[in-house]
Amino acid sequence: MANEPESMILPLLREMRGEIREQFGQVHERLENVEKRLDKLESGQKTIR
């Protein structure tokens, strides 16, 4: 009975949730890096003007 599809759903959902959470963290990190780079560009433009 442990191999019934119903008993596999919750563990699979937990695994998927963990993977999504990890990927979200990576995307969040990359977005922060992009925002920092944009801030540097904007501050550079302000000093030129």
mmCIF entry with sequence, helices, sheets and N, C-alpha, C, O atoms, coordinates in Angstrom:
data_MODEL
# 
_entry.id   MODEL 
# 
_entity.id                         1 
_entity.type                       polymer 
_entity.pdbx_number_of_molecules   1 
# 
_entity_poly.entity_id                      1 
_entity_poly.type                           'polypeptide(L)' 
_entity_poly.nstd_linkage                   no 
_entity_poly.nstd_monomer                   no 
_entity_poly.pdbx_seq_one_letter_code       MANEPESMILPLLREMRGEIREQFGQVHERLENVEKRLDKLESGQKTIR 
_entity_poly.pdbx_seq_one_letter_code_can   MANEPESMILPLLREMRGEIREQFGQVHERLENVEKRLDKLESGQKTIR 
_entity_poly.pdbx_strand_id                 A 
# 
loop_
_entity_poly_seq.entity_id 
_entity_poly_seq.num 
_entity_poly_seq.mon_id 
_entity_poly_seq.hetero 
1 1  MET n 
1 2  ALA n 
1 3  ASN n 
1 4  GLU n 
1 5  PRO n 
1 6  GLU n 
1 7  SER n 
1 8  MET n 
1 9  ILE n 
1 10 LEU n 
1 11 PRO n 
1 12 LEU n 
1 13 LEU n 
1 14 ARG n 
1 15 GLU n 
1 16 MET n 
1 17 ARG n 
1 18 GLY n 
1 19 GLU n 
1 20 ILE n 
1 21 ARG n 
1 22 GLU n 
1 23 GLN n 
1 24 PHE n 
1 25 GLY n 
1 26 GLN n 
1 27 VAL n 
1 28 HIS n 
1 29 GLU n 
1 30 ARG n 
1 31 LEU n 
1 32 GLU n 
1 33 ASN n 
1 34 VAL n 
1 35 GLU n 
1 36 LYS n 
1 37 ARG n 
1 38 LEU n 
1 39 ASP n 
1 40 LYS n 
1 41 LEU n 
1 42 GLU n 
1 43 SER n 
1 44 GLY n 
1 45 GLN n 
1 46 LYS n 
1 47 THR n 
1 48 ILE n 
1 49 ARG n 
# 
_struct_asym.id          A 
_struct_asym.entity_id   1 
# 
_struct_conf.conf_type_id            HELX_P 
_struct_conf.id                      HELX_P1 
_struct_conf.pdbx_PDB_helix_id       AA1 
_struct_conf.beg_label_comp_id       PRO 
_struct_conf.beg_label_asym_id       A 
_struct_conf.beg_label_seq_id        5 
_struct_conf.pdbx_beg_PDB_ins_code   ? 
_struct_conf.end_label_comp_id       ILE 
_struct_conf.end_label_asym_id       A 
_struct_conf.end_label_seq_id        48 
_struct_conf.pdbx_end_PDB_ins_code   ? 
_struct_conf.beg_auth_comp_id        PRO 
_struct_conf.beg_auth_asym_id        A 
_struct_conf.beg_auth_seq_id         5 
_struct_conf.end_auth_comp_id        ILE 
_struct_conf.end_auth_asym_id        A 
_struct_conf.end_auth_seq_id         48 
_struct_conf.pdbx_PDB_helix_class    1 
_struct_conf.details                 ? 
_struct_conf.pdbx_PDB_helix_length   44 
# 
_struct_conf_type.id          HELX_P 
_struct_conf_type.criteria    ? 
_struct_conf_type.reference   ? 
# 
loop_
_atom_site.group_PDB 
_atom_site.id 
_atom_site.type_symbol 
_atom_site.label_atom_id 
_atom_site.label_alt_id 
_atom_site.label_comp_id 
_atom_site.label_asym_id 
_atom_site.label_entity_id 
_atom_site.label_seq_id 
_atom_site.pdbx_PDB_ins_code 
_atom_site.Cartn_x 
_atom_site.Cartn_y 
_atom_site.Cartn_z 
_atom_site.occupancy 
_atom_site.B_iso_or_equiv 
_atom_site.pdbx_formal_charge 
_atom_site.auth_seq_id 
_atom_site.auth_comp_id 
_atom_site.auth_asym_id 
_atom_site.auth_atom_id 
_atom_site.pdbx_PDB_model_num 
ATOM 1   N N  . MET A 1 1  ? 0.812  -1.204 0.000   1.00 0.00 ? 1  MET A N  1 
ATOM 2   C CA . MET A 1 1  ? 0.000  0.000  0.000   1.00 0.00 ? 1  MET A CA 1 
ATOM 3   C C  . MET A 1 1  ? 0.858  1.272  0.000   1.00 0.00 ? 1  MET A C  1 
ATOM 4   O O  . MET A 1 1  ? 0.371  2.351  -0.338  1.00 0.00 ? 1  MET A O  1 
ATOM 5   N N  . ALA A 1 2  ? 2.106  1.144  0.372   1.00 0.00 ? 2  ALA A N  1 
ATOM 6   C CA . ALA A 1 2  ? 2.987  2.312  0.410   1.00 0.00 ? 2  ALA A CA 1 
ATOM 7   C C  . ALA A 1 2  ? 3.311  2.826  -0.985  1.00 0.00 ? 2  ALA A C  1 
ATOM 8   O O  . ALA A 1 2  ? 3.700  3.983  -1.144  1.00 0.00 ? 2  ALA A O  1 
ATOM 9   N N  . ASN A 1 3  ? 3.155  1.988  -1.986  1.00 0.00 ? 3  ASN A N  1 
ATOM 10  C CA . ASN A 1 3  ? 3.463  2.406  -3.345  1.00 0.00 ? 3  ASN A CA 1 
ATOM 11  C C  . ASN A 1 3  ? 2.229  2.869  -4.114  1.00 0.00 ? 3  ASN A C  1 
ATOM 12  O O  . ASN A 1 3  ? 2.284  3.056  -5.329  1.00 0.00 ? 3  ASN A O  1 
ATOM 13  N N  . GLU A 1 4  ? 1.133  3.052  -3.415  1.00 0.00 ? 4  GLU A N  1 
ATOM 14  C CA . GLU A 1 4  ? -0.077 3.547  -4.063  1.00 0.00 ? 4  GLU A CA 1 
ATOM 15  C C  . GLU A 1 4  ? 0.146  4.997  -4.484  1.00 0.00 ? 4  GLU A C  1 
ATOM 16  O O  . GLU A 1 4  ? 0.831  5.743  -3.784  1.00 0.00 ? 4  GLU A O  1 
ATOM 17  N N  . PRO A 1 5  ? -0.418 5.399  -5.603  1.00 0.00 ? 5  PRO A N  1 
ATOM 18  C CA . PRO A 1 5  ? -0.234 6.779  -6.069  1.00 0.00 ? 5  PRO A CA 1 
ATOM 19  C C  . PRO A 1 5  ? -0.649 7.820  -5.041  1.00 0.00 ? 5  PRO A C  1 
ATOM 20  O O  . PRO A 1 5  ? -0.019 8.872  -4.933  1.00 0.00 ? 5  PRO A O  1 
ATOM 21  N N  . GLU A 1 6  ? -1.703 7.536  -4.286  1.00 0.00 ? 6  GLU A N  1 
ATOM 22  C CA . GLU A 1 6  ? -2.169 8.507  -3.289  1.00 0.00 ? 6  GLU A CA 1 
ATOM 23  C C  . GLU A 1 6  ? -1.107 8.773  -2.225  1.00 0.00 ? 6  GLU A C  1 
ATOM 24  O O  . GLU A 1 6  ? -0.985 9.893  -1.731  1.00 0.00 ? 6  GLU A O  1 
ATOM 25  N N  . SER A 1 7  ? -0.341 7.742  -1.875  1.00 0.00 ? 7  SER A N  1 
ATOM 26  C CA . SER A 1 7  ? 0.668  7.913  -0.826  1.00 0.00 ? 7  SER A CA 1 
ATOM 27  C C  . SER A 1 7  ? 1.921  8.602  -1.359  1.00 0.00 ? 7  SER A C  1 
ATOM 28  O O  . SER A 1 7  ? 2.790  9.002  -0.585  1.00 0.00 ? 7  SER A O  1 
ATOM 29  N N  . MET A 1 8  ? 2.012  8.738  -2.659  1.00 0.00 ? 8  MET A N  1 
ATOM 30  C CA . MET A 1 8  ? 3.184  9.377  -3.259  1.00 0.00 ? 8  MET A CA 1 
ATOM 31  C C  . MET A 1 8  ? 2.960  10.862 -3.526  1.00 0.00 ? 8  MET A C  1 
ATOM 32  O O  . MET A 1 8  ? 3.916  11.605 -3.748  1.00 0.00 ? 8  MET A O  1 
ATOM 33  N N  . ILE A 1 9  ? 1.714  11.291 -3.505  1.00 0.00 ? 9  ILE A N  1 
ATOM 34  C CA . ILE A 1 9  ? 1.392  12.669 -3.881  1.00 0.00 ? 9  ILE A CA 1 
ATOM 35  C C  . ILE A 1 9  ? 2.022  13.679 -2.933  1.00 0.00 ? 9  ILE A C  1 
ATOM 36  O O  . ILE A 1 9  ? 2.713  14.594 -3.381  1.00 0.00 ? 9  ILE A O  1 
ATOM 37  N N  . LEU A 1 10 ? 1.798  13.532 -1.634  1.00 0.00 ? 10 LEU A N  1 
ATOM 38  C CA . LEU A 1 10 ? 2.332  14.515 -0.684  1.00 0.00 ? 10 LEU A CA 1 
ATOM 39  C C  . LEU A 1 10 ? 3.857  14.583 -0.700  1.00 0.00 ? 10 LEU A C  1 
ATOM 40  O O  . LEU A 1 10 ? 4.398  15.688 -0.717  1.00 0.00 ? 10 LEU A O  1 
ATOM 41  N N  . PRO A 1 11 ? 4.572  13.468 -0.694  1.00 0.00 ? 11 PRO A N  1 
ATOM 42  C CA . PRO A 1 11 ? 6.032  13.577 -0.785  1.00 0.00 ? 11 PRO A CA 1 
ATOM 43  C C  . PRO A 1 11 ? 6.497  14.263 -2.074  1.00 0.00 ? 11 PRO A C  1 
ATOM 44  O O  . PRO A 1 11 ? 7.452  15.040 -2.060  1.00 0.00 ? 11 PRO A O  1 
ATOM 45  N N  . LEU A 1 12 ? 5.817  13.971 -3.183  1.00 0.00 ? 12 LEU A N  1 
ATOM 46  C CA . LEU A 1 12 ? 6.187  14.626 -4.441  1.00 0.00 ? 12 LEU A CA 1 
ATOM 47  C C  . LEU A 1 12 ? 5.922  16.123 -4.378  1.00 0.00 ? 12 LEU A C  1 
ATOM 48  O O  . LEU A 1 12 ? 6.730  16.922 -4.852  1.00 0.00 ? 12 LEU A O  1 
ATOM 49  N N  . LEU A 1 13 ? 4.799  16.501 -3.797  1.00 0.00 ? 13 LEU A N  1 
ATOM 50  C CA . LEU A 1 13 ? 4.489  17.926 -3.668  1.00 0.00 ? 13 LEU A CA 1 
ATOM 51  C C  . LEU A 1 13 ? 5.501  18.630 -2.769  1.00 0.00 ? 13 LEU A C  1 
ATOM 52  O O  . LEU A 1 13 ? 5.903  19.759 -3.051  1.00 0.00 ? 13 LEU A O  1 
ATOM 53  N N  . ARG A 1 14 ? 5.915  17.969 -1.690  1.00 0.00 ? 14 ARG A N  1 
ATOM 54  C CA . ARG A 1 14 ? 6.925  18.564 -0.803  1.00 0.00 ? 14 ARG A CA 1 
ATOM 55  C C  . ARG A 1 14 ? 8.250  18.746 -1.534  1.00 0.00 ? 14 ARG A C  1 
ATOM 56  O O  . ARG A 1 14 ? 8.920  19.768 -1.387  1.00 0.00 ? 14 ARG A O  1 
ATOM 57  N N  . GLU A 1 15 ? 8.612  17.748 -2.318  1.00 0.00 ? 15 GLU A N  1 
ATOM 58  C CA . GLU A 1 15 ? 9.853  17.838 -3.087  1.00 0.00 ? 15 GLU A CA 1 
ATOM 59  C C  . GLU A 1 15 ? 9.775  18.972 -4.109  1.00 0.00 ? 15 GLU A C  1 
ATOM 60  O O  . GLU A 1 15 ? 10.726 19.736 -4.273  1.00 0.00 ? 15 GLU A O  1 
ATOM 61  N N  . MET A 1 16 ? 8.643  19.072 -4.788  1.00 0.00 ? 16 MET A N  1 
ATOM 62  C CA . MET A 1 16 ? 8.472  20.144 -5.774  1.00 0.00 ? 16 MET A CA 1 
ATOM 63  C C  . MET A 1 16 ? 8.525  21.509 -5.100  1.00 0.00 ? 16 MET A C  1 
ATOM 64  O O  . MET A 1 16 ? 9.126  22.445 -5.627  1.00 0.00 ? 16 MET A O  1 
ATOM 65  N N  . ARG A 1 17 ? 7.895  21.620 -3.935  1.00 0.00 ? 17 ARG A N  1 
ATOM 66  C CA . ARG A 1 17 ? 7.902  22.886 -3.200  1.00 0.00 ? 17 ARG A CA 1 
ATOM 67  C C  . ARG A 1 17 ? 9.330  23.278 -2.830  1.00 0.00 ? 17 ARG A C  1 
ATOM 68  O O  . ARG A 1 17 ? 9.706  24.444 -2.951  1.00 0.00 ? 17 ARG A O  1 
ATOM 69  N N  . GLY A 1 18 ? 10.117 22.316 -2.383  1.00 0.00 ? 18 GLY A N  1 
ATOM 70  C CA . GLY A 1 18 ? 11.509 22.596 -2.032  1.00 0.00 ? 18 GLY A CA 1 
ATOM 71  C C  . GLY A 1 18 ? 12.318 23.047 -3.234  1.00 0.00 ? 18 GLY A C  1 
ATOM 72  O O  . GLY A 1 18 ? 13.128 23.967 -3.131  1.00 0.00 ? 18 GLY A O  1 
ATOM 73  N N  . GLU A 1 19 ? 12.102 22.402 -4.374  1.00 0.00 ? 19 GLU A N  1 
ATOM 74  C CA . GLU A 1 19 ? 12.822 22.791 -5.586  1.00 0.00 ? 19 GLU A CA 1 
ATOM 75  C C  . GLU A 1 19 ? 12.425 24.189 -6.034  1.00 0.00 ? 19 GLU A C  1 
ATOM 76  O O  . GLU A 1 19 ? 13.277 24.980 -6.439  1.00 0.00 ? 19 GLU A O  1 
ATOM 77  N N  . ILE A 1 20 ? 11.143 24.492 -5.964  1.00 0.00 ? 20 ILE A N  1 
ATOM 78  C CA . ILE A 1 20 ? 10.663 25.821 -6.357  1.00 0.00 ? 20 ILE A CA 1 
ATOM 79  C C  . ILE A 1 20 ? 11.245 26.877 -5.428  1.00 0.00 ? 20 ILE A C  1 
ATOM 80  O O  . ILE A 1 20 ? 11.665 27.943 -5.878  1.00 0.00 ? 20 ILE A O  1 
ATOM 81  N N  . ARG A 1 21 ? 11.270 26.580 -4.132  1.00 0.00 ? 21 ARG A N  1 
ATOM 82  C CA . ARG A 1 21 ? 11.813 27.530 -3.157  1.00 0.00 ? 21 ARG A CA 1 
ATOM 83  C C  . ARG A 1 21 ? 13.291 27.804 -3.446  1.00 0.00 ? 21 ARG A C  1 
ATOM 84  O O  . ARG A 1 21 ? 13.742 28.947 -3.373  1.00 0.00 ? 21 ARG A O  1 
ATOM 85  N N  . GLU A 1 22 ? 14.037 26.754 -3.773  1.00 0.00 ? 22 GLU A N  1 
ATOM 86  C CA . GLU A 1 22 ? 15.458 26.904 -4.088  1.00 0.00 ? 22 GLU A CA 1 
ATOM 87  C C  . GLU A 1 22 ? 15.650 27.743 -5.352  1.00 0.00 ? 22 GLU A C  1 
ATOM 88  O O  . GLU A 1 22 ? 16.504 28.629 -5.386  1.00 0.00 ? 22 GLU A O  1 
ATOM 89  N N  . GLN A 1 23 ? 14.865 27.469 -6.380  1.00 0.00 ? 23 GLN A N  1 
ATOM 90  C CA . GLN A 1 23 ? 14.984 28.224 -7.625  1.00 0.00 ? 23 GLN A CA 1 
ATOM 91  C C  . GLN A 1 23 ? 14.580 29.673 -7.423  1.00 0.00 ? 23 GLN A C  1 
ATOM 92  O O  . GLN A 1 23 ? 15.186 30.568 -8.011  1.00 0.00 ? 23 GLN A O  1 
ATOM 93  N N  . PHE A 1 24 ? 13.563 29.921 -6.598  1.00 0.00 ? 24 PHE A N  1 
ATOM 94  C CA . PHE A 1 24 ? 13.155 31.285 -6.313  1.00 0.00 ? 24 PHE A CA 1 
ATOM 95  C C  . PHE A 1 24 ? 14.291 32.043 -5.639  1.00 0.00 ? 24 PHE A C  1 
ATOM 96  O O  . PHE A 1 24 ? 14.525 33.215 -5.935  1.00 0.00 ? 24 PHE A O  1 
ATOM 97  N N  . GLY A 1 25 ? 14.992 31.373 -4.737  1.00 0.00 ? 25 GLY A N  1 
ATOM 98  C CA . GLY A 1 25 ? 16.131 32.009 -4.076  1.00 0.00 ? 25 GLY A CA 1 
ATOM 99  C C  . GLY A 1 25 ? 17.210 32.398 -5.069  1.00 0.00 ? 25 GLY A C  1 
ATOM 100 O O  . GLY A 1 25 ? 17.810 33.466 -4.952  1.00 0.00 ? 25 GLY A O  1 
ATOM 101 N N  . GLN A 1 26 ? 17.459 31.538 -6.047  1.00 0.00 ? 26 GLN A N  1 
ATOM 102 C CA . GLN A 1 26 ? 18.461 31.837 -7.069  1.00 0.00 ? 26 GLN A CA 1 
ATOM 103 C C  . GLN A 1 26 ? 18.015 33.011 -7.931  1.00 0.00 ? 26 GLN A C  1 
ATOM 104 O O  . GLN A 1 26 ? 18.817 33.889 -8.249  1.00 0.00 ? 26 GLN A O  1 
ATOM 105 N N  . VAL A 1 27 ? 16.748 33.031 -8.308  1.00 0.00 ? 27 VAL A N  1 
ATOM 106 C CA . VAL A 1 27 ? 16.223 34.127 -9.129  1.00 0.00 ? 27 VAL A CA 1 
ATOM 107 C C  . VAL A 1 27 ? 16.286 35.431 -8.342  1.00 0.00 ? 27 VAL A C  1 
ATOM 108 O O  . VAL A 1 27 ? 16.635 36.479 -8.887  1.00 0.00 ? 27 VAL A O  1 
ATOM 109 N N  . HIS A 1 28 ? 15.947 35.360 -7.067  1.00 0.00 ? 28 HIS A N  1 
ATOM 110 C CA . HIS A 1 28 ? 15.982 36.552 -6.219  1.00 0.00 ? 28 HIS A CA 1 
ATOM 111 C C  . HIS A 1 28 ? 17.404 37.115 -6.134  1.00 0.00 ? 28 HIS A C  1 
ATOM 112 O O  . HIS A 1 28 ? 17.605 38.327 -6.207  1.00 0.00 ? 28 HIS A O  1 
ATOM 113 N N  . GLU A 1 29 ? 18.375 36.232 -5.981  1.00 0.00 ? 29 GLU A N  1 
ATOM 114 C CA . GLU A 1 29 ? 19.781 36.647 -5.939  1.00 0.00 ? 29 GLU A CA 1 
ATOM 115 C C  . GLU A 1 29 ? 20.193 37.344 -7.231  1.00 0.00 ? 29 GLU A C  1 
ATOM 116 O O  . GLU A 1 29 ? 20.825 38.400 -7.204  1.00 0.00 ? 29 GLU A O  1 
ATOM 117 N N  . ARG A 1 30 ? 19.831 36.744 -8.356  1.00 0.00 ? 30 ARG A N  1 
ATOM 118 C CA . ARG A 1 30 ? 20.195 37.316 -9.654  1.00 0.00 ? 30 ARG A CA 1 
ATOM 119 C C  . ARG A 1 30 ? 19.531 38.672 -9.847  1.00 0.00 ? 30 ARG A C  1 
ATOM 120 O O  . ARG A 1 30 ? 20.150 39.594 -10.378 1.00 0.00 ? 30 ARG A O  1 
ATOM 121 N N  . LEU A 1 31 ? 18.284 38.803 -9.425  1.00 0.00 ? 31 LEU A N  1 
ATOM 122 C CA . LEU A 1 31 ? 17.585 40.077 -9.552  1.00 0.00 ? 31 LEU A CA 1 
ATOM 123 C C  . LEU A 1 31 ? 18.254 41.150 -8.700  1.00 0.00 ? 31 LEU A C  1 
ATOM 124 O O  . LEU A 1 31 ? 18.380 42.297 -9.130  1.00 0.00 ? 31 LEU A O  1 
ATOM 125 N N  . GLU A 1 32 ? 18.678 40.786 -7.509  1.00 0.00 ? 32 GLU A N  1 
ATOM 126 C CA . GLU A 1 32 ? 19.389 41.747 -6.664  1.00 0.00 ? 32 GLU A CA 1 
ATOM 127 C C  . GLU A 1 32 ? 20.671 42.215 -7.337  1.00 0.00 ? 32 GLU A C  1 
ATOM 128 O O  . GLU A 1 32 ? 21.004 43.399 -7.280  1.00 0.00 ? 32 GLU A O  1 
ATOM 129 N N  . ASN A 1 33 ? 21.396 41.294 -7.978  1.00 0.00 ? 33 ASN A N  1 
ATOM 130 C CA . ASN A 1 33 ? 22.622 41.664 -8.683  1.00 0.00 ? 33 ASN A CA 1 
ATOM 131 C C  . ASN A 1 33 ? 22.327 42.615 -9.830  1.00 0.00 ? 33 ASN A C  1 
ATOM 132 O O  . ASN A 1 33 ? 23.067 43.575 -10.044 1.00 0.00 ? 33 ASN A O  1 
ATOM 133 N N  . VAL A 1 34 ? 21.265 42.362 -10.562 1.00 0.00 ? 34 VAL A N  1 
ATOM 134 C CA . VAL A 1 34 ? 20.886 43.237 -11.677 1.00 0.00 ? 34 VAL A CA 1 
ATOM 135 C C  . VAL A 1 34 ? 20.517 44.620 -11.149 1.00 0.00 ? 34 VAL A C  1 
ATOM 136 O O  . VAL A 1 34 ? 20.908 45.633 -11.729 1.00 0.00 ? 34 VAL A O  1 
ATOM 137 N N  . GLU A 1 35 ? 19.766 44.665 -10.051 1.00 0.00 ? 35 GLU A N  1 
ATOM 138 C CA . GLU A 1 35 ? 19.385 45.949 -9.471  1.00 0.00 ? 35 GLU A CA 1 
ATOM 139 C C  . GLU A 1 35 ? 20.609 46.732 -9.006  1.00 0.00 ? 35 GLU A C  1 
ATOM 140 O O  . GLU A 1 35 ? 20.659 47.950 -9.171  1.00 0.00 ? 35 GLU A O  1 
ATOM 141 N N  . LYS A 1 36 ? 21.589 46.055 -8.433  1.00 0.00 ? 36 LYS A N  1 
ATOM 142 C CA . LYS A 1 36 ? 22.819 46.731 -8.008  1.00 0.00 ? 36 LYS A CA 1 
ATOM 143 C C  . LYS A 1 36 ? 23.549 47.319 -9.208  1.00 0.00 ? 36 LYS A C  1 
ATOM 144 O O  . LYS A 1 36 ? 24.047 48.443 -9.155  1.00 0.00 ? 36 LYS A O  1 
ATOM 145 N N  . ARG A 1 37 ? 23.607 46.544 -10.294 1.00 0.00 ? 37 ARG A N  1 
ATOM 146 C CA . ARG A 1 37 ? 24.285 47.029 -11.497 1.00 0.00 ? 37 ARG A CA 1 
ATOM 147 C C  . ARG A 1 37 ? 23.549 48.232 -12.082 1.00 0.00 ? 37 ARG A C  1 
ATOM 148 O O  . ARG A 1 37 ? 24.182 49.186 -12.535 1.00 0.00 ? 37 ARG A O  1 
ATOM 149 N N  . LEU A 1 38 ? 22.225 48.195 -12.075 1.00 0.00 ? 38 LEU A N  1 
ATOM 150 C CA . LEU A 1 38 ? 21.450 49.331 -12.571 1.00 0.00 ? 38 LEU A CA 1 
ATOM 151 C C  . LEU A 1 38 ? 21.673 50.566 -11.703 1.00 0.00 ? 38 LEU A C  1 
ATOM 152 O O  . LEU A 1 38 ? 21.791 51.679 -12.215 1.00 0.00 ? 38 LEU A O  1 
ATOM 153 N N  . ASP A 1 39 ? 21.730 50.366 -10.395 1.00 0.00 ? 39 ASP A N  1 
ATOM 154 C CA . ASP A 1 39 ? 21.990 51.489 -9.491  1.00 0.00 ? 39 ASP A CA 1 
ATOM 155 C C  . ASP A 1 39 ? 23.338 52.128 -9.797  1.00 0.00 ? 39 ASP A C  1 
ATOM 156 O O  . ASP A 1 39 ? 23.465 53.352 -9.785  1.00 0.00 ? 39 ASP A O  1 
ATOM 157 N N  . LYS A 1 40 ? 24.353 51.297 -10.074 1.00 0.00 ? 40 LYS A N  1 
ATOM 158 C CA . LYS A 1 40 ? 25.675 51.825 -10.410 1.00 0.00 ? 40 LYS A CA 1 
ATOM 159 C C  . LYS A 1 40 ? 25.624 52.617 -11.709 1.00 0.00 ? 40 LYS A C  1 
ATOM 160 O O  . LYS A 1 40 ? 26.226 53.686 -11.816 1.00 0.00 ? 40 LYS A O  1 
ATOM 161 N N  . LEU A 1 41 ? 24.904 52.090 -12.697 1.00 0.00 ? 41 LEU A N  1 
ATOM 162 C CA . LEU A 1 41 ? 24.779 52.804 -13.967 1.00 0.00 ? 41 LEU A CA 1 
ATOM 163 C C  . LEU A 1 41 ? 24.070 54.138 -13.778 1.00 0.00 ? 41 LEU A C  1 
ATOM 164 O O  . LEU A 1 41 ? 24.496 55.157 -14.322 1.00 0.00 ? 41 LEU A O  1 
ATOM 165 N N  . GLU A 1 42 ? 22.992 54.128 -13.010 1.00 0.00 ? 42 GLU A N  1 
ATOM 166 C CA . GLU A 1 42 ? 22.246 55.361 -12.774 1.00 0.00 ? 42 GLU A CA 1 
ATOM 167 C C  . GLU A 1 42 ? 23.091 56.385 -12.027 1.00 0.00 ? 42 GLU A C  1 
ATOM 168 O O  . GLU A 1 42 ? 23.052 57.571 -12.354 1.00 0.00 ? 42 GLU A O  1 
ATOM 169 N N  . SER A 1 43 ? 23.846 55.951 -11.039 1.00 0.00 ? 43 SER A N  1 
ATOM 170 C CA . SER A 1 43 ? 24.679 56.900 -10.299 1.00 0.00 ? 43 SER A CA 1 
ATOM 171 C C  . SER A 1 43 ? 25.790 57.432 -11.195 1.00 0.00 ? 43 SER A C  1 
ATOM 172 O O  . SER A 1 43 ? 26.193 58.588 -11.057 1.00 0.00 ? 43 SER A O  1 
ATOM 173 N N  . GLY A 1 44 ? 26.287 56.614 -12.105 1.00 0.00 ? 44 GLY A N  1 
ATOM 174 C CA . GLY A 1 44 ? 27.290 57.074 -13.059 1.00 0.00 ? 44 GLY A CA 1 
ATOM 175 C C  . GLY A 1 44 ? 26.728 58.108 -14.008 1.00 0.00 ? 44 GLY A C  1 
ATOM 176 O O  . GLY A 1 44 ? 27.423 59.059 -14.368 1.00 0.00 ? 44 GLY A O  1 
ATOM 177 N N  . GLN A 1 45 ? 25.493 57.943 -14.416 1.00 0.00 ? 45 GLN A N  1 
ATOM 178 C CA . GLN A 1 45 ? 24.858 58.910 -15.307 1.00 0.00 ? 45 GLN A CA 1 
ATOM 179 C C  . GLN A 1 45 ? 24.641 60.234 -14.592 1.00 0.00 ? 45 GLN A C  1 
ATOM 180 O O  . GLN A 1 45 ? 24.776 61.296 -15.200 1.00 0.00 ? 45 GLN A O  1 
ATOM 181 N N  . LYS A 1 46 ? 24.308 60.185 -13.317 1.00 0.00 ? 46 LYS A N  1 
ATOM 182 C CA . LYS A 1 46 ? 24.074 61.412 -12.561 1.00 0.00 ? 46 LYS A CA 1 
ATOM 183 C C  . LYS A 1 46 ? 25.363 62.216 -12.420 1.00 0.00 ? 46 LYS A C  1 
ATOM 184 O O  . LYS A 1 46 ? 25.329 63.446 -12.437 1.00 0.00 ? 46 LYS A O  1 
ATOM 185 N N  . THR A 1 47 ? 26.492 61.536 -12.282 1.00 0.00 ? 47 THR A N  1 
ATOM 186 C CA . THR A 1 47 ? 27.750 62.265 -12.124 1.00 0.00 ? 47 THR A CA 1 
ATOM 187 C C  . THR A 1 47 ? 28.194 62.878 -13.448 1.00 0.00 ? 47 THR A C  1 
ATOM 188 O O  . THR A 1 47 ? 28.902 63.885 -13.457 1.00 0.00 ? 47 THR A O  1 
ATOM 189 N N  . ILE A 1 48 ? 27.788 62.285 -14.556 1.00 0.00 ? 48 ILE A N  1 
ATOM 190 C CA . ILE A 1 48 ? 28.152 62.833 -15.867 1.00 0.00 ? 48 ILE A CA 1 
ATOM 191 C C  . ILE A 1 48 ? 27.348 64.087 -16.160 1.00 0.00 ? 48 ILE A C  1 
ATOM 192 O O  . ILE A 1 48 ? 27.869 65.020 -16.771 1.00 0.00 ? 48 ILE A O  1 
ATOM 193 N N  . ARG A 1 49 ? 26.106 64.131 -15.745 1.00 0.00 ? 49 ARG A N  1 
ATOM 194 C CA . ARG A 1 49 ? 25.229 65.280 -16.020 1.00 0.00 ? 49 ARG A CA 1 
ATOM 195 C C  . ARG A 1 49 ? 25.641 66.432 -15.218 1.00 0.00 ? 49 ARG A C  1 
ATOM 196 O O  . ARG A 1 49 ? 25.028 67.496 -15.306 1.00 0.00 ? 49 ARG A O  1 
# 
